[in-house]
Amino acid sequence: MTFPNIHKRILSRLALVWLLLSVITGTVVYYAGQYRLEEYVVSLAELESRLYLDRYQSYNKAPSPERRALLNLKVQELVQGSAFLTVEIYNRQGQKVADAEKSREAKLYEARIPKHTNDFATDPKHHHLMHYLDKELFLQVFVPIKEPGGSTIGFFEGVYQVNQETLKRLQGVIVLSLVMVILAIFLTTLTLYPVIISLNKGLLRYSLDLTRSNLGTLEALGSAIAKRDSDTNSHNYRVTLYALRLAELLNCPTADMQRLMKGAFLHDVGKIAISDTILLKRGKLTVEEFQVMKTHILHGTEIVQGYAWLQDAEDVVRYHHEKYDGSGYQEGLSGEAIPVNARIFAIVDVFDALTSRRPYKEPWPLDKALETILSDAGTHFDPRFALLFCQHAPQLYAEICNNEETALQEKLAAYMNRLFPGPQAR
């Protein structure tokens, strides 16, 4: 994982924490706000209902048809000047003694609200239900009417309409609370980012040093194998640079190029198990010797599989001698079944072998090497990759082939810094 990816991972996880906390806390704040809104509305309705309770208590001291008619008249007057749309008052036996409605529209709203179904004679508790109708809030209240001594003498039921301005103000408070909580969580989460980065700064630097050390080890190991094979480690530098340039032309992702660099360094690491008699032989190998030579693929695969950090180099180490038509070794893969990095490396490995001096041959001219690459497109090499490489090969050859090792090392170091950036890269 590169260092920009570490920053992205930290940010993505902090964003996830912020989202989860916002959802959880926001839900709590919302329901708490709704509860406070309900409590406030209930207190308003109960406060206003006391006017009706007082009228009924006065009537209940000496009930009569005349006083009942007067009670109904007073209730109707109160309804017209209050927030209650409808009011119904019952005696202790559950018989209606008074009712009123503010308007015909109030009757329509009341018809959409279920009637209270409790047993009046045995239910001495307050009840209220919230109803949203046509974006307006209504409160259905049921209040037992009690004597000063505490015994129930009747029941009040009404539909209370919450004032729109009051409702908007209360809902605005809930929304503002939600926004403030989410913003506070966001700012807290944002503050944690530099804290976490600061705490992990030493770890990031250590990881960078370890990555660079590992790459240096790969370079040294690959160079040692290359020197054993050709008296110079320039081959390893050149094929790695050729491979990375071709991968750039193919727009390969950074992660694939990281694996390609490791594989290019170690492509022939298995040759450490091949005897000098075969490895350095001048002239053509016998069939038996070639069979032994091919085992360097198996040895190399075993080496990289034994270390977690090297395992992603296996695509090149294991498959760079496969051929596009399936006639290569060891697996006999063909076409796109061969990993992309192996198809890239197969081209540049052969190209550098043709254009460089080896103990058993002189370097070929560029045009002859390109003719060979193109003639083997579709059989040995991926035809699309081979054509693209040959189109850019003259420029790449001029930039890389005859450079001194120091210059090649500098070019490779630039790639290392780009593909394996440090903590400062964001």
C-alpha positions in Angstrom: 0.0 0.0 0.0 1.4 3.4 -1.0 1.5 6.4 1.3 -1.2 8.3 -0.5 -3.3 5.2 -0.1 -2.7 5.3 3.7 -4.0 8.9 3.7 -7.0 7.9 1.6 -7.7 4.9 3.9 -7.5 7.1 7.0 -9.8 9.7 5.5 -12.3 7.1 4.2 -12.5 5.4 7.7 -12.9 8.8 9.4 -15.6 9.6 6.9 -17.3 6.3 7.7 -17.0 7.0 11.5 -18.5 10.5 10.9 -21.4 9.1 8.9 -22.2 6.4 11.5 -22.0 8.8 14.4 -24.1 11.3 12.5 -26.7 8.7 11.8 -26.8 7.4 15.3 -26.5 10.7 17.1 -28.8 12.4 14.6 -31.5 9.8 15.2 -31.2 10.3 18.9 -31.4 14.1 18.6 -34.3 13.9 16.2 -36.4 11.6 18.4 -35.5 13.7 21.5 -36.6 16.8 19.6 -39.8 15.1 18.6 -40.4 14.1 22.2 -39.8 17.7 23.4 -42.1 19.0 20.6 -44.8 16.6 21.8 -44.4 17.5 25.4 -44.6 21.2 24.6 -47.7 20.8 22.5 -49.3 18.6 25.2 -48.6 21.2 27.8 -50.3 23.9 25.6 -53.3 21.7 25.0 -53.7 20.7 28.7 -53.3 24.4 29.7 -56.0 25.4 27.4 -58.3 22.5 28.3 -58.4 23.7 31.9 -60.9 26.4 30.9 -63.3 23.6 29.8 -62.6 21.5 32.9 -63.5 24.5 35.2 -66.8 25.0 33.4 -67.7 21.3 33.8 -66.8 21.3 37.5 -69.0 24.2 38.0 -71.9 22.5 36.2 -71.3 19.2 38.0 -72.0 20.8 41.4 -75.8 21.1 40.5 -76.5 19.4 37.2 -79.8 20.4 35.4 -81.1 20.7 31.9 -80.7 24.5 32.1 -77.1 24.4 33.4 -76.3 21.8 30.8 -77.6 24.1 28.0 -75.5 26.9 29.5 -72.4 24.6 29.7 -72.8 23.8 26.0 -73.1 27.5 25.2 -70.0 28.3 27.2 -68.1 25.4 25.5 -69.1 26.6 22.1 -67.8 30.1 22.9 -64.6 28.8 24.3 -64.0 26.7 21.2 -64.4 29.7 18.9 -61.6 31.5 20.6 -59.2 28.6 21.3 -56.9 26.2 19.3 -59.3 23.3 19.9 -61.2 22.3 16.8 -63.7 20.0 18.6 -64.5 19.4 22.2 -66.5 16.7 23.9 -67.2 16.4 27.7 -68.6 13.3 29.3 -69.9 12.6 32.8 -68.4 9.9 35.0 -70.7 7.3 33.4 -69.4 8.1 30.0 -72.5 10.0 28.8 -71.8 13.1 26.7 -73.0 16.3 28.4 -71.4 18.9 26.1 -69.7 19.2 22.7 -68.7 21.9 20.3 -66.9 22.3 17.0 -65.1 25.4 15.7 -66.2 25.0 12.0 -67.4 22.7 9.4 -63.7 22.2 8.4 -63.0 21.1 11.9 -65.7 18.4 11.6 -63.9 17.1 8.5 -60.6 16.9 10.3 -62.2 15.2 13.3 -63.8 12.6 11.0 -60.3 11.6 10.0 -59.1 11.1 13.6 -60.1 7.9 15.3 -62.3 8.3 18.4 -61.0 7.5 21.8 -61.9 3.9 22.6 -61.0 3.6 26.3 -63.6 2.6 28.8 -64.5 5.9 30.4 -65.6 4.4 33.7 -62.3 2.7 34.4 -59.7 4.8 32.7 -58.5 7.7 35.0 -55.4 8.5 32.9 -54.4 11.3 30.6 -54.0 10.2 26.9 -52.8 12.1 23.8 -52.1 11.1 20.2 -50.3 13.1 17.6 -51.8 13.2 14.0 -50.3 14.8 10.9 -53.0 15.7 8.4 -52.3 17.7 5.3 -48.9 18.7 6.7 -50.6 20.1 9.9 -50.2 18.8 13.4 -53.2 17.8 15.5 -53.2 16.6 19.1 -56.0 14.4 20.3 -56.2 14.7 24.1 -58.2 12.8 26.6 -58.2 14.2 30.2 -60.1 12.9 33.2 -61.9 15.6 35.1 -61.3 15.3 38.9 -62.8 16.9 42.0 -60.4 18.7 44.3 -60.4 15.5 46.4 -59.1 13.5 43.5 -62.1 11.4 42.4 -63.0 11.4 38.7 -66.3 13.2 37.9 -66.0 13.3 34.1 -63.9 13.2 31.0 -62.7 15.7 28.4 -61.8 14.9 24.9 -60.7 17.3 22.2 -58.8 17.8 19.0 -56.1 20.5 19.3 -54.6 22.1 16.2 -51.1 23.3 16.6 -50.4 26.8 15.3 -48.4 26.7 12.1 -45.9 29.3 13.3 -45.4 27.4 16.5 -45.0 24.1 14.6 -42.4 25.6 12.2 -40.5 27.2 15.1 -40.3 23.9 17.0 -39.4 21.9 13.8 -36.8 24.5 13.1 -35.2 24.0 16.5 -35.0 20.2 15.8 -33.4 20.8 12.4 -31.0 23.3 13.8 -30.0 20.8 16.6 -29.5 18.1 13.9 -27.3 20.4 11.8 -25.3 21.5 14.8 -24.7 18.0 16.1 -23.7 16.7 12.6 -21.4 19.7 12.1 -19.8 19.2 15.6 -19.2 15.5 14.8 -17.7 16.5 11.4 -15.4 19.1 12.9 -14.3 16.6 15.6 -13.6 13.9 13.0 -11.7 16.4 10.8 -9.6 17.4 13.8 -8.8 13.7 14.4 -7.2 13.4 10.9 -4.0 15.5 11.6 -3.8 14.0 15.1 -3.8 10.4 13.7 -1.4 11.4 10.9 0.9 13.0 13.5 0.7 9.9 15.8 1.5 7.7 12.8 4.2 9.9 11.3 7.0 7.9 12.8 5.3 4.7 11.6 4.9 6.1 8.1 8.6 7.1 7.9 9.6 3.7 9.2 7.4 2.1 6.6 8.9 4.2 3.9 12.4 3.3 5.0 11.4 -0.3 5.1 9.9 -0.1 1.6 13.0 1.6 0.2 15.2 -1.0 2.0 13.3 -3.8 0.5 13.5 -2.3 -3.0 17.2 -1.8 -2.5 17.5 -5.5 -1.5 15.6 -6.4 -4.7 17.9 -4.3 -6.7 21.0 -5.8 -5.2 19.7 -9.3 -5.5 18.6 -8.8 -9.1 21.9 -7.1 -10.0 23.9 -10.0 -8.4 22.1 -12.5 -10.6 22.4 -10.3 -13.7 26.2 -9.9 -13.1 26.6 -13.7 -12.8 24.8 -14.1 -16.1 26.4 -11.3 -18.1 29.2 -9.6 -16.1 27.1 -6.5 -15.6 23.9 -5.6 -13.8 22.9 -3.1 -16.5 20.5 -5.7 -18.0 18.3 -5.6 -14.9 18.2 -1.8 -14.9 17.4 -1.7 -18.6 14.7 -4.3 -18.7 13.0 -2.8 -15.7 13.0 0.7 -17.3 11.8 -0.7 -20.6 9.0 -2.6 -18.8 7.9 0.4 -16.8 7.9 2.7 -19.9 5.8 0.1 -21.8 3.4 -0.2 -18.9 3.0 3.6 -18.9 2.2 3.6 -22.6 -0.5 0.9 -21.8 -1.9 3.1 -18.9 -1.4 0.4 -16.4 -2.5 1.3 -12.8 0.2 2.2 -10.2 -0.3 -1.0 -8.3 0.4 -3.1 -11.4 3.5 -1.0 -12.1 4.7 -1.6 -8.5 4.3 -5.4 -9.0 6.0 -5.1 -12.4 9.1 -3.3 -10.9 9.5 -6.0 -8.3 9.1 -8.8 -10.9 11.5 -7.1 -13.3 14.2 -6.9 -10.6 13.7 -10.6 -9.7 12.7 -12.1 -13.1 15.8 -14.4 -13.2 16.3 -14.9 -9.4 15.8 -18.6 -10.0 19.1 -18.7 -12.0 20.9 -18.8 -8.6 20.2 -22.5 -8.6 21.6 -23.1 -12.1 25.2 -24.2 -12.4 27.8 -22.0 -14.1 28.5 -24.8 -16.6 25.0 -24.3 -18.1 24.4 -20.7 -17.3 27.7 -19.4 -18.8 28.0 -21.9 -21.6 29.0 -20.3 -24.9 27.0 -21.7 -27.7 23.7 -23.5 -27.9 22.5 -25.6 -24.9 21.8 -29.3 -25.4 18.2 -30.5 -24.9 19.1 -31.8 -21.4 20.8 -28.6 -20.5 17.9 -26.5 -21.7 15.5 -28.6 -19.5 17.7 -27.7 -16.5 17.8 -24.1 -17.5 14.0 -24.0 -17.6 13.9 -25.0 -14.0 15.0 -21.4 -13.0 11.3 -20.5 -13.3 10.4 -23.0 -10.6 13.2 -22.0 -8.4 12.4 -18.3 -8.8 8.7 -18.9 -8.0 9.6 -20.8 -4.8 11.8 -17.9 -3.7 9.2 -15.2 -4.2 6.3 -17.3 -2.8 8.2 -17.7 0.4 8.0 -13.9 1.3 4.7 -12.0 1.5 6.3 -8.8 0.2 7.6 -10.6 -2.9 4.5 -12.6 -3.8 3.1 -10.0 -6.1 6.3 -10.3 -8.2 5.2 -13.9 -9.1 3.4 -12.8 -12.3 6.7 -11.9 -14.0 9.0 -14.4 -12.3 6.7 -17.4 -13.1 5.2 -16.5 -16.4 7.7 -14.4 -18.4 8.7 -17.3 -20.6 5.1 -18.1 -21.6 4.3 -17.4 -25.2 1.2 -15.9 -26.7 0.4 -19.0 -28.8 0.8 -21.3 -25.8 4.1 -22.8 -26.8 6.1 -21.4 -23.8 7.0 -22.8 -20.4 6.3 -23.8 -17.6 2.5 -23.6 -17.7 1.8 -23.4 -21.4 -0.5 -20.5 -21.0 -1.7 -18.6 -24.0 -3.3 -15.2 -25.0 -4.8 -13.1 -22.2 -4.5 -16.0 -19.7 -0.9 -14.9 -19.4 -0.7 -12.1 -16.8 -0.4 -8.6 -18.3 2.9 -7.9 -16.5 4.4 -11.2 -17.9 3.3 -10.2 -21.4 4.9 -6.8 -21.0 8.1 -8.2 -19.6 8.5 -11.0 -22.2 8.9 -8.3 -24.9 11.4 -6.1 -23.2 13.4 -9.1 -21.9 13.9 -10.4 -25.4 14.5 -7.0 -26.8 17.3 -6.2 -24.4 18.8 -9.7 -24.9 18.9 -9.0 -28.6 20.3 -5.5 -28.4 22.9 -6.1 -25.6 26.2 -7.9 -25.5 26.2 -11.3 -23.8 29.1 -13.8 -23.2 27.7 -15.9 -26.1 26.7 -13.1 -28.6 27.3 -9.6 -29.8 24.5 -7.0 -29.7 22.1 -6.9 -32.7 21.3 -3.6 -34.5 18.0 -2.0 -33.5 16.2 -2.5 -36.8 17.0 -6.3 -36.8 15.9 -6.6 -33.2 12.6 -4.9 -34.0 12.1 -7.1 -37.0 12.4 -10.1 -34.8 9.9 -8.7 -32.2 7.3 -7.9 -34.9 7.8 -11.2 -36.6 7.0 -13.0 -33.3 4.0 -10.8 -32.5 1.0 -13.1 -32.1 3.2 -16.2 -31.6 5.7 -15.3 -28.9 4.3 -11.8 -27.9 1.0 -10.1 -27.4 0.6 -8.5 -30.8 -0.9 -5.2 -29.4 1.8 -4.9 -26.8 4.5 -5.7 -29.3 3.3 -3.2 -31.9 3.1 -0.4 -29.3 6.6 -1.2 -28.0 8.1 -1.2 -31.5 6.5 2.2 -32.3 8.3 3.7 -29.3 11.4 1.5 -29.3 13.8 3.9 -31.1 13.2 6.6 -28.5 13.4 4.1 -25.6 16.5 2.5 -27.1 18.2 5.9 -27.4 17.3 6.9 -23.8 18.2 3.6 -22.1 20.3 1.1 -24.1 23.7 2.8 -24.0 23.4 4.7 -20.7 26.0 4.1 -18.0 24.9 2.2 -14.9 24.8 5.4 -12.9 22.4 7.1 -15.3 20.2 4.0 -15.3 20.2 3.9 -11.5 19.1 7.6 -11.4 16.2 6.9 -13.8 15.2 3.9 -11.8 15.4 5.9 -8.5 13.0 8.4 -10.0 10.5 5.6 -10.7 10.9 4.3 -7.2 10.1 7.7 -5.7 7.0 8.0 -8.0 5.7 4.5 -7.5 6.5 4.2 -3.8 6.1 7.8 -2.5 6.7 8.8 1.1 4.4 10.4 3.7 4.7 13.8 2.1 3.0 12.7 -1.0 -0.8 13.4 -0.8 
